[in-house]
Amino acid sequence: MALKAAELGAKTPEELRADLLALKKESFNLRFQQATGQLENSARIRAARRDTARIMTVLNQKAASAAATGEN
């Protein structure tokens, strides 16, 4: 999937939260597959973790900019 930060910046916070929820579910399923020995693509765990971090970073940036504009 490899999300790009520029693509994420164009999304609304609600869309980002939905993507984050989907990634967390995928991460859970990947960890479960790994524990049961059914995981085929182990690199996807790392990619899902990094995509989750990217989304959280963009969400935090949006929240910080909204707070900064709201204070003025």
C-alpha positions, -999 to 999 in steps of 0.1 A, spaced: 0 0 0 28 24 9 10 56 17 26 89 8 24 119 32 13 142 4 -17 119 -3 -25 118 34 -24 156 38 -52 160 13 -75 138 34 -99 150 61 -92 139 97 -123 116 96 -109 98 66 -75 95 83 -90 81 114 -109 55 92 -76 46 75 -59 43 109 -86 20 122 -82 -2 91 -45 -3 95 -47 -13 131 -71 -41 123 -47 -52 95 -17 -51 120 -37 -72 144 -45 -98 117 -8 -98 106 4 -104 141 -21 -132 145 -10 -148 113 26 -146 124 19 -162 157 1 -191 141 27 -195 114 5 -185 85 21 -152 76 34 -152 40 47 -116 36 65 -106 68 75 -73 53 39 -62 54 41 -60 92 67 -33 90 49 -15 62 17 -14 82 35 -1 112 51 27 92 18 36 75 2 38 109 29 62 121 26 83 89 -12 87 95 -7 96 131 19 122 122 -4 138 97 -33 138 122 -11 154 148 1 180 124 -35 189 114 -45 191 150 -15 214 158 -23 237 129 -59 238 138 -50 247 174 -26 274 162 -51 290 139 -78 287 166 -57 306 192 -52 337 170 
